[in-house]
Amino acid sequence: MAAIAAPEVGQQEREIQKSYWNDQTAALNLEAITLDSEASDLDKEDRSGGALAEKAGELVAVDFIEGVIKKNESINGHHKNVKFMFADVTSPDLTFLPESVDLIFSNWLLMYLSDEEEQKTKMRYDHHHRHRLSKMQWWIQHFVDYQPVSSSMAAARQRTSFNYVCEPEAREKVLLDVGCGIGGGDFYMAEKYGVHVVGIDLSVNMISLAFERAIGLKCAVEFEVADCTVKTYPEGTFDVIYSRDTILHIQDKPALFRSFYKWLKPGGRVLISDYCKKAGPASEEFAGYIKQRGYDLHDVEAYGQCFSNDSATLQFHNIDAQRCRFQRVIAEDRTEQFMKVLRKELDTVEKERVSFIQEFSEQDYNDIVGGWKAKLIRSSSGEQRWGLFFAKKI
């Protein structure tokens, strides 16, 4: 497989950009490249030519600053399948044979290009691409197709959230989405109800996709790569905090909910869906699964008590007794709804078995379908549950 790592350039300010990057070449670092003082923390998993070289049969790395491409070569030159080119991908002088490339990859290129430059560059390189989806691209498309509006499971959950948060005064609301992924529900809420949405996620890839999907949309949505356990916001920032199947990764839920409480305005609300477990000890098999995944699961009632202002109840459930002070907490077991929709989506995937295996492999298919079926078995036996949680700050 061949790939192109494209440069970051903008035609209208080409000379200014070149001057800046040439000045930065001597002590080039990620902060200088991205103009972001926190870039190293945000980009550890995403910007590695070496990682691409390890996966690609052949890799062509391109940059319009000679010092940058030389530094790249000094770091990754030991990969014999990499060709380093000092060139501008927006220039018509740079050409490749038709259908010679499987994947074209770039980080932060689009933010340097005008809309016209972006369109022209895409059109120029489209005929070089073989239009064969890699597994990564298939999963990206899978996320785009199945996330919020077109996925019946996500849509069902979001209808609940929209009824909860999008009231007549919705246009005055500011909503925080914790674990936003590629932002599908955020765009929907912002466009349909006029809310201002802030989406955060740990995944650089997901946030990058969210930014790309936001191009050209006229709605108040912003995204950030951030860890909700260390991120801070001023008190009284949000009207609503929303999270879908994300907080199972957080070990200290009461501490997080105390932050939520602080970030909410008076009368602000929390809406969370999340994986749970049955009350009492988990089976040995399920306990091993939870440990392997690094999850922190509670039964639905105990999860709801993480919001409670009743310290005695928190202690009974072995949860941090420091008060969260939420009122009107509702904890609902929605496992039956979860299973119904999961069966429907599993049926859809199984109908595409032949085409999927032809594109990828039978092992990939078995891993995906097997994982979903195992989830259904755990839910049917009562081991795994799915909860919906509401809380209000008084």
N, C-alpha and C positions, 0 to 999 in steps of 0.2 A: 504494500500500500504506500502511495506517495502522499505527501502533505505539504502545504505551503504555510509558513508562519509569516503573516503579513506585517508590514511596518505600521507605525502610527504617524500619519502625516495629514496635513490639511493644505490643499492647493492654494487657497486664498492667502494664507500666511506662511507659505513655504519658507521663504527666506528668514522670517522671524523665528520660525521653529528650528530651522537649521542652525541659526546663530545660538539659540538657547541650548540645543542639544550638544553642539560642538563645545560650548563652554562647560557643559556638565560631564563630558566624556572622561576627563581625567580622573574624576572621583565619582564615577557613575554608580548610583544605587537605586533601589526600587522607589524610595521616596521621591527622588528627582524625576524618575520616569513617569510616575503617576501624579506628581504634584500633590502628594498626600503624605503627611507626616506619620500616619499610622499604616502605611501601605504594607509594610513587612508583616504585620499581624493579620491583615486582611487577605493576603495573597499567598500564604505559605503553600496552599494546596493547588494553586491554579496557574502559576506562571513559571513553568520549568521546561526549557527546551530539551533538557536531558530526559524528562519523562516522555515527551513526544518521540524522541529518538529511540527509546527503548521499545516502543510499541510499533513504530512505523517501519516498513521495509526500506523506504527511502524518504528522506526529509530534506526539503529545501527551505532554509531559513533566510529571510529577506529583511533588510533594514536600510533606511535611506541615510543613516549617519554611519560613516565609515568606522569611526572609533567604536561605536556600539557593536557593529557586526564583528569587528576584530576581537572585542572583549568576549562576545558570545563564543567565538571560535576558540579563544584561549581556555574557556570553561568546558565547552562541549566538543572540542575538536577531536577528542579520543574516540568519539562515535564515528566509525568509518562510513556509516550510511547517511551522513549529513553533508550537504553542500551549502556553503555560506555565500550569500550574494549581497553585494553593496548595490542596492537599486531601490527605486521608488515604485511601489505597486500601482500607483495612480497614473504612472507614465505609460503612454502607448508603446514606448520603446521596449518595455518588458513584456515578453511573450512566452507562452508555453504551448506545447502541442495540444490540439483538441483532445478532450477526454483522456488526458494524461494524469489527472489528479483525482484521488479518491476523497480527500478531505482538505478543505481550506480553513485554517484556524487563525484567529487573531484575538488579542486582548486589547481593549481600549482604543482600537482603531477608529470606530465610528464617532467617538466624541470629538475627534479632531477634524472630521470631514463635514462639509455642508451637505444638505439633503441632496443637492444635485451631484456632488462628488460621490456620495455614497451610492446613489442609483447607478451612475456610470461605471463605478468600480465593480459593483455586483454584476452588471450586464457583461462587462468585459471578461470576467472570470467564470461566468456561468457555463460557458461552452467548454471550459477546461475540466469541469467537474463531471464525474461519471454518473452522478445521480444514483449512487448506490449507498443506502443508509448504513452507517456503521452502527454497532450496538449502542454506542453512546447517543448517536443521533436518534435512533429508534426510541430510546427511553426519553429523550427530550421531547420528541413528538408525542410519545405516550402521555407524558405529563401535560403537554399543551392540550391534547385532545380530551383527556379524562378529567383534568382539573376543572374547576368549579362548575361552569354552566353546563357542559355536555355530560358530565358524570352524574348519574342519578343519585349516587351516594352523596357526593359533595353537594349537589343541588338541594337534596332533601335537608341536609344539615344546614345549608346556608339559608334556605327558606325560614328555618327556625330562627337563625341569627338575625335575618333581616326583619322578621316580625318583632324581634326583641329589641333591636337597636335603632331601626329606621322608623321613627315615629314622625308625626307632622313637623316637628322642629328639627328633623334630621340634618338639614342644611347648615345648622349651627354646630354640628357635632364634629369632634376629632376622635378618630378611632386608631388604636394601636393593635396591629396584628402580629402576634408573637409566633414565629415559625411560618412565615408567609409563603415560603416556596417561591413559585414564579408569579405569584400575585393575582391569580385569576379572580378570586373572590373580592380582592381589594379593588380591582378595576370595576367589577360589577357594582359594588356598593357605591363607589365614587361616582360612576356614570349615572346610575339609576336614581340614587337618592341624594347625591350632592354632598356626601360626607367627605371630610378630609381624612385620608388614610395614611398612616405611617406603618410600613411593613418592615420587619426585621427578621433576619435568618442567619444562621451560622454558615450556610453554604454559599461560597463565592459564586459557584456555577449557577445556582438558582437565582441569586440576586442579579447576576449578569443577564440571565434570560428575562427577568422581570423588567430590567431597564430597557432591553431591546423591545419587549412587548409594549412598553409605555410610549415609544416613539410615535408621534403623531396624534396621540390621544389627548383630548382636552378635558382632563379631569385632575382633581387634586390628590395625587398619589405620589408618595416618596418612599424610597427603599434604602436600606442600609444593612451592610454585613455587621452583625452585632450579636453579642452573647447577652441574653436577657438577665442572667445572674450577676453580671458585672456592669451592664449598662445602667445609666442613671438619667432620669428626667426631672425637671422641676416639679414640685408639688402642684397638684391640680392641673396637670397638662391635658388629660384625656377625659372624654365623656364615656368611652367604652374601651375595654381591653378584651380582645378576642384571640382565642388560640384553638387550633384544630389538631388533635392527635400529636402533640409536641411535648407537653410537659411531663410525659412518662419518662423522659430522659433526665429530668431534674430531680436530684436526690432530696434537696431541702425545699419542699413545696411551700410550707408555711412562711419561710423567709422570702420566697419569691412573691407570695400573695401579700405579704406586708409591703413589699415594694409596689405591687399593683395598687394597693390601698392608698399609698402615698401619692402615686402618680395620677389617681382619679380625682376628678372634681367632686364636690359634694353632690350626692345623688347619682354618681357615676356607677356603671355596671360592668360586671365581668361575665363573659360567656365562654365556656371551655367545653370541648369534647375531648375525651381521652380514653386510652385503654386502661382497663382495670382487671382485677382478679376476683375470684369468689372470696367470701369471708372465711377466715381460718387459714391454716397452713396450706400452701400449694403442694401439689404432688411432686415427687422427686423429679419427674421428667420436666414438668412446667417450671419448677424452681431452677433447674439447670438451664432452661431456655431463657428465663428472666436474667439470670446471672451472666450468661454468655452475651446477651444483648446489652447488658448494662442498664436495664430498665429499673425504675422504682415504681412498683405497682401497689395499689391499695384496693380494697373492695370499695364499691360505690359509696356506701355510707361513710366509711372512714375518709375517703377522698373529700367528700363534702365537708367533713369536720375540719379539714385543713383551713377552711375559711372562718371557722367558728370563733366566737368570742367567749366560749365556755371552756375555760382552762381545764376543768375537771374532765370534760369529755375528750379534750385533746390528749390528756395524759392517759385516759383509758385506752385510747387507740394508739398509744405510744408515739404520739406526734408532739412536736415542739409546743410547749404550753404557752409561749408568748402570744399574746392576743393579736389577732388580725383585725378584729372589730367590724367585720362585715355583718350585715343584717340581711334578712330575707333570703337565706341560702336555700337553694333547691338542688337536690341531687337526684337524677333520674337514671334508671337502668334502661338503656335503649339497645340492648344486645339483640333482641329479636329483629329490630329494624336494621341493625348492622348486618346480621346474617342474611336477611332477605335480599338486600342490595348486593352483598358480596357474592351470593349465589348467581345473581343476574349477571354481574360483571364476569364471573368465572365462566359462565355459559358462553358469553360473547367471545372470550379469549379461546375457549376450546373449539369453537366453530372455525377459528382461523388457524388451527393447529398446523395444517399442511403448509400453508404459505409462510407461517412463522418459522417452521423447521427448515424450509427451503432457504429462507433468508439468513437464519442464524444457525441453530443446531438443535438437535433433540434434547441435549443436555440443558441448554438454556430454557427450552420450553418446560422441561420437567422441573427445573429449579423454581420457575415462576409459579406454575400451576400447583406444584407440590406444596410450596409455601402457603398459598391461599387455601388449599384444602386442609392443611394442618391447622390453619387459623379457624376454619369452620369446625373442625373436629374439637378443638379446644373450647370453642364457644358453645357448641352443642352439649358438651359434657358439663358445662358450667364453670370450667376452669378459668377461661378468659371471658371478660365482660367488657362492655363499652358503655361509658357513662356520659351524660350531658349535665353540665353544672352551671347554675346561675347564682350570682351574688350581687348585692347592691351596697354601696357605701352610703351610710346615713349622715 
